Amino acid sequence: MGTVLRAAVPDRLLQGWGRTTGSRSQVIGPLEPDALRELIAGRPGRGLLARGAGRSYGDAAQNAGGLVLAPVTPARIELDAAAARVRVSGSTTFAELLEHLVPHGLLLPVLPGTRHVTVGGAVAADVHGKNQRVDGTLFHWLESIELLCGDGELRTLTVDGDGPAFRATVGGMGLTGVILAVTLRLIRIRSSLLRVTVRRCPDLDALMAELESATSRYAVAWIDTTATGRSLGRGVVDLGDHLAAPDPSAEPDGLRYGPTRAPLAPRMPLGLFNPVTARAFNELWYRRAPRERCSLQGLPEFFHRLDAVDRWNLALGPRGFLQYQFAVPLRARHVVADVLESLQRVGAAPFLGTLKRFGPSRGGPLSFPLPGWSLAVDMPPGGPRLAELLHELDRKVANAGGRVYLAKDARLGRVAFDAMYGPLEDWRAARARLDPADTMRSDLGRRLGLCR
Ligand SMILES: Cc1cc2nc3c(=O)[nH]c(=O)nc-3n(C[C@H](O)[C@H](O)[C@H](O)COP(=O)(O)OP(=O)(O)OC[C@H]3O[C@@H](n4cnc5c(N)ncnc54)[C@H](O)[C@@H]3O)c2cc1C
């Protein structure tokens, strides 16, 4: 795609899921690999970036004044059901994959909280699911990545081949090249139902104890971000396992994946949440949860409850919202309570919280999970007091040996980022080899000193 043609492509405003930041770019795609290689070889001013479904919360999938490729490729799925392995193009969504895989008794080994992510975006963020403690992140399940690198070369990366390039790309937020396709290992399932235990916990200690002792494959907790005093950190734990055999009465037609059609969220002129509504919403959520219940749930219900309303981010008002997701080592569990209390103190109106217990992880240098606790809190963007508090919390998280999740971030500063992720010498060396002219760029990358 030559310069003349590119000049005719109008600018578009791109935003992340949280809609607090935005920037304008020329958006093109899908392109055939040869056209893409030509584009990269032309070293576009302000660089190039691949974008997936725009489900990262901040500016990771934006490239102000430059080119953005979206979609990168047409959706393409090549399944080897006997080997439980799939080769899939970068712009295929998890929703498309699930519909294809489940009838074969196969499932993606890692499912983030929404099915509307692309394979490229999931690899670039090295996503985790409710089973991170048992199954690790996507990194563990990737056999190979077909990457059109920033130097225009098409490389097939494996962990045992070019390990540094593989590790720099998984979790590398699109800054090493364009993921054209990947080959993934899958897990086998015998039923499209899970046995789920839901348990209500009156405080943070009880909630953490439930997650700590969980033996199920999947474990996650919704946490009441507004509860105070002795109820601080109360919540509801969800523990899930796949059924070992099909349930003939509940699934007479065999395995299937059929999420119901989600209604589109209304656009709200004002923000939905303030301290009062956030508190009422959380109180209601906690009260309506059973003390303890075992039930069978389908895959969409268990994994992707948030997808029940399409584009729910639009209902949160024109100013959008922030998510603060961090992970700290086990010894620093006090940081979780500290963050909850601090957000309440500045009237931040946190309306949604999720707590996970992470296990060991061998992702790339920019991968997020570490053994310990991860808390994610959604809240309105707030004003200077909240901004100041979040900087203070960044310091606490960094001092505790923790880090903020880049896929959710829209605001982290460079100093705090360096303190959390380190000098990243390996990552920078691998990127310099794959993208010597610094062609792959993003707003997040510029903000954090990862690219020019
Ligand atoms: C409701 C909700 C729940 C979520 N729950 C979880 C969760 O449980 N666990 C979790 O880990 N994450 C979770 N996320 C975050 C989400 O999984 C990541 O942000 C993911 O990267 C989004 O994928 P995407 O296709 O939308 O990518 P985008 O947001 O479009 O892009 C994200 C990054 O990927 C890069 N990228 C995209 N495509 C390519 C490609 N083809 N080649 C190279 N780079 C590429 C972009 O440059 C960018 O840096 C959640 C997000 C939402 C909205």
PDBQT file of the ligand as one rigid body, heavy atoms in Angstrom, charges set to zero:
ROOT
HETATM    1  C1  LIG A 501     -14.583  -6.943  30.056  1.00  0.00    +0.000 C 
HETATM    2  C2  LIG A 501     -13.112  -7.293  29.945  1.00  0.00    +0.000 A 
HETATM    3  C3  LIG A 501     -12.612  -8.326  30.709  1.00  0.00    +0.000 A 
HETATM    4  C4  LIG A 501     -11.255  -8.667  30.606  1.00  0.00    +0.000 A 
HETATM    5  N1  LIG A 501     -10.792  -9.699  31.364  1.00  0.00    +0.000 NA
HETATM    6  C5  LIG A 501      -9.498 -10.066  31.265  1.00  0.00    +0.000 A 
HETATM    7  C6  LIG A 501      -8.995 -11.184  31.994  1.00  0.00    +0.000 A 
HETATM    8  O1  LIG A 501      -9.725 -11.848  32.737  1.00  0.00    +0.000 OA
HETATM    9  N2  LIG A 501      -7.685 -11.519  31.839  1.00  0.00    +0.000 N 
HETATM   10  C7  LIG A 501      -6.856 -10.823  30.992  1.00  0.00    +0.000 A 
HETATM   11  O2  LIG A 501      -5.683 -11.184  30.890  1.00  0.00    +0.000 OA
HETATM   12  N3  LIG A 501      -7.307  -9.760  30.296  1.00  0.00    +0.000 NA
HETATM   13  C8  LIG A 501      -8.591  -9.378  30.402  1.00  0.00    +0.000 A 
HETATM   14  N4  LIG A 501      -9.056  -8.299  29.677  1.00  0.00    +0.000 N 
HETATM   15  C9  LIG A 501      -8.111  -7.566  28.832  1.00  0.00    +0.000 C 
HETATM   16  C10 LIG A 501      -7.986  -8.143  27.409  1.00  0.00    +0.000 C 
HETATM   17  O3  LIG A 501      -7.899  -9.541  27.441  1.00  0.00    +0.000 OA
HETATM   18  C11 LIG A 501      -6.709  -7.603  26.767  1.00  0.00    +0.000 C 
HETATM   19  O4  LIG A 501      -6.689  -6.210  26.801  1.00  0.00    +0.000 OA
HETATM   20  C12 LIG A 501      -6.523  -8.049  25.307  1.00  0.00    +0.000 C 
HETATM   21  O5  LIG A 501      -5.272  -7.584  24.868  1.00  0.00    +0.000 OA
HETATM   22  C13 LIG A 501      -7.602  -7.454  24.396  1.00  0.00    +0.000 C 
HETATM   23  O6  LIG A 501      -7.483  -8.012  23.118  1.00  0.00    +0.000 OA
HETATM   24  P1  LIG A 501      -7.898  -7.154  21.834  1.00  0.00    +0.000 P 
HETATM   25  O7  LIG A 501      -7.992  -8.072  20.657  1.00  0.00    +0.000 OA
HETATM   26  O8  LIG A 501      -9.088  -6.335  22.125  1.00  0.00    +0.000 OA
HETATM   27  O9  LIG A 501      -6.603  -6.246  21.663  1.00  0.00    +0.000 OA
HETATM   28  P2  LIG A 501      -6.465  -4.643  21.589  1.00  0.00    +0.000 P 
HETATM   29  O10 LIG A 501      -7.024  -4.050  22.817  1.00  0.00    +0.000 OA
HETATM   30  O11 LIG A 501      -6.973  -4.158  20.286  1.00  0.00    +0.000 OA
HETATM   31  O12 LIG A 501      -4.868  -4.537  21.622  1.00  0.00    +0.000 OA
HETATM   32  C14 LIG A 501      -4.157  -4.875  22.798  1.00  0.00    +0.000 C 
HETATM   33  C15 LIG A 501      -2.675  -4.984  22.449  1.00  0.00    +0.000 C 
HETATM   34  O13 LIG A 501      -2.489  -6.069  21.552  1.00  0.00    +0.000 OA
HETATM   35  C16 LIG A 501      -1.767  -5.633  20.412  1.00  0.00    +0.000 C 
HETATM   36  N5  LIG A 501      -2.231  -6.417  19.269  1.00  0.00    +0.000 N 
HETATM   37  C17 LIG A 501      -3.513  -6.651  18.892  1.00  0.00    +0.000 A 
HETATM   38  N6  LIG A 501      -3.535  -7.429  17.790  1.00  0.00    +0.000 NA
HETATM   39  C18 LIG A 501      -2.247  -7.689  17.457  1.00  0.00    +0.000 A 
HETATM   40  C19 LIG A 501      -1.617  -8.438  16.408  1.00  0.00    +0.000 A 
HETATM   41  N7  LIG A 501      -2.304  -9.086  15.472  1.00  0.00    +0.000 N 
HETATM   42  N8  LIG A 501      -0.269  -8.436  16.369  1.00  0.00    +0.000 NA
HETATM   43  C20 LIG A 501       0.468  -7.799  17.308  1.00  0.00    +0.000 A 
HETATM   44  N9  LIG A 501      -0.067  -7.097  18.324  1.00  0.00    +0.000 NA
HETATM   45  C21 LIG A 501      -1.417  -7.048  18.401  1.00  0.00    +0.000 A 
HETATM   46  C22 LIG A 501      -2.074  -4.148  20.297  1.00  0.00    +0.000 C 
HETATM   47  O14 LIG A 501      -1.064  -3.473  19.586  1.00  0.00    +0.000 OA
HETATM   48  C23 LIG A 501      -2.143  -3.740  21.750  1.00  0.00    +0.000 C 
HETATM   49  O15 LIG A 501      -0.865  -3.455  22.233  1.00  0.00    +0.000 OA
HETATM   50  C24 LIG A 501     -10.398  -7.946  29.723  1.00  0.00    +0.000 A 
HETATM   51  C25 LIG A 501     -10.915  -6.901  28.961  1.00  0.00    +0.000 A 
HETATM   52  C26 LIG A 501     -12.260  -6.574  29.066  1.00  0.00    +0.000 A 
HETATM   53  C27 LIG A 501     -12.812  -5.460  28.225  1.00  0.00    +0.000 C 
ENDROOT
TORSDOF 0
